[in-house]
Amino acid sequence: MQKSLPSGCVLRRATSADKWLIRLLVLSAKLEPTQLRWQQFCAIECDGDLVACGQLRNFSGAQELGSLVVKSAWRGRGLGSFLTQHLIDTATQPLYLECLGQRLAQFYSRFGFVTISYEDLPASLQRKFGFSQLAKRLIKVPVIFMQYRVDTPDR
């Protein structure tokens, strides 16, 4: 697992100036563009360019790791892994995510996420993921729900 960022890259909290760059990154990855609150995002900036972002969304009794995107030109350099681990480390409540397909599920499983059923989600996330569950059942969209299960002293 990547322990440091490439030279010239910094991890930082997003600022209001990043709002539209975050939105463009999320849209470019064809991720859900709702609930994009720049205040919840962390960003990786390399040589002055925003190249990766991700957020922790707060729900009643849970958090969701979401909107994790790395610009295509920067993929394969460990930025997504570094950002994922940072978001896990800063989570303060039980942590969940939804992803599309086995490839992403395998990526997240390296960090301690395990596949769970829709019914195992907290009620607050069942409401949020309801449409995904419907699409999964009706049109076989490969949605996978996951929970972070690695025990740490502060969780």
C-alpha positions in Angstrom: 0.0 0.0 0.0 1.3 3.4 -0.9 2.6 5.3 2.2 3.6 8.5 0.5 2.6 10.7 -2.4 4.7 11.3 -5.5 7.0 14.3 -5.5 5.2 17.5 -6.0 1.9 16.1 -4.7 0.1 17.2 -1.5 -3.0 15.9 0.3 -5.2 18.7 1.6 -8.7 19.6 2.6 -10.8 20.9 -0.4 -11.4 24.7 -0.5 -14.3 26.6 -2.0 -12.0 27.3 -5.0 -12.1 23.5 -5.7 -15.9 23.3 -5.9 -16.2 23.2 -9.7 -13.0 21.1 -10.2 -14.4 18.5 -7.9 -17.7 18.5 -9.8 -15.9 18.1 -13.1 -13.8 15.2 -11.8 -16.8 13.4 -10.4 -18.8 13.9 -13.6 -15.8 12.7 -15.7 -15.9 9.4 -13.8 -19.6 9.1 -14.3 -20.2 9.0 -10.6 -23.4 10.2 -8.8 -23.1 14.0 -9.0 -25.5 14.7 -6.1 -24.4 15.4 -2.5 -21.1 17.0 -3.6 -20.3 19.2 -0.7 -16.8 20.5 -1.2 -16.4 20.9 2.6 -16.5 17.1 3.0 -13.8 16.5 0.4 -10.1 15.9 0.6 -8.0 16.6 -2.5 -4.7 15.6 -3.9 -2.9 18.4 -5.8 0.1 17.7 -7.9 2.2 20.6 -9.2 -0.8 22.9 -8.7 -3.3 20.7 -10.5 -6.2 19.0 -8.6 -5.8 15.3 -9.7 -7.8 13.3 -7.1 -10.6 13.8 -4.7 -12.8 11.9 -2.3 -15.3 12.6 0.5 -16.8 11.3 3.7 -20.5 11.9 3.7 -22.1 12.0 7.2 -25.3 10.1 7.9 -27.1 9.2 11.1 -24.8 6.7 12.8 -22.6 6.1 9.7 -20.3 7.7 7.1 -20.0 6.9 3.4 -16.7 7.0 1.6 -17.8 8.4 -1.8 -16.9 10.3 -4.9 -13.4 8.9 -5.0 -11.8 9.9 -8.4 -8.3 10.1 -9.8 -7.7 11.8 -13.1 -7.0 9.2 -15.7 -3.6 10.6 -16.5 -2.6 10.1 -12.8 -4.0 6.6 -12.3 -1.6 3.8 -11.4 0.6 5.9 -9.1 -1.0 5.0 -5.8 -3.1 8.2 -5.4 -6.4 6.4 -5.0 -4.9 4.1 -2.4 -3.3 6.9 -0.5 -6.6 8.9 -0.5 -8.7 5.9 0.4 -6.5 5.1 3.4 -6.6 8.8 4.5 -10.4 8.8 4.4 -10.6 5.6 6.4 -8.2 7.0 9.0 -10.2 10.2 9.4 -13.7 8.5 9.6 -15.3 8.9 12.9 -18.3 6.5 12.5 -18.9 3.1 10.9 -17.8 3.4 7.3 -19.7 2.2 4.2 -19.5 2.6 0.4 -21.3 1.5 -2.7 -19.3 0.6 -5.9 -20.0 -0.7 -9.3 -18.5 -4.1 -10.2 -16.1 -6.6 -8.8 -12.9 -4.7 -9.8 -13.7 -1.8 -7.5 -14.9 -4.2 -4.8 -11.5 -5.9 -5.0 -9.8 -2.6 -4.7 -11.7 -1.6 -1.6 -11.4 -5.1 0.0 -7.6 -4.5 0.2 -8.4 -1.8 2.8 -10.6 -4.0 4.9 -14.0 -3.4 3.3 -16.3 -6.4 3.0 -19.3 -7.0 0.9 -22.6 -6.8 2.8 -26.3 -7.0 1.8 -28.5 -4.0 1.4 -30.4 -5.2 4.5 -27.2 -5.0 6.6 -26.9 -1.2 5.8 -27.9 1.3 8.5 -31.4 2.7 7.9 -29.9 6.1 7.0 -27.9 4.5 4.2 -30.7 2.2 3.0 -32.7 5.4 2.2 -29.7 6.8 0.3 -28.9 3.6 -1.6 -32.5 2.6 -2.2 -32.4 3.6 -5.9 -29.1 1.6 -6.4 -30.7 -1.5 -4.8 -33.7 -1.1 -7.1 -31.5 -0.8 -10.2 -29.5 -3.9 -9.0 -32.7 -6.0 -8.7 -34.5 -4.8 -11.8 -31.9 -4.2 -14.4 -28.9 -6.1 -12.9 -26.7 -3.1 -12.3 -23.6 -4.6 -10.6 -23.9 -2.5 -7.4 -21.9 -3.8 -4.4 -22.5 -2.4 -0.9 -19.5 -2.6 1.5 -18.6 -1.9 5.1 -15.2 -1.2 6.6 -14.6 -4.0 9.1 -11.0 -3.7 10.2 -11.0 -3.2 13.9 -9.0 -0.2 15.1 -8.7 1.0 18.7 -10.8 4.2 18.1 -13.7 2.4 16.3 
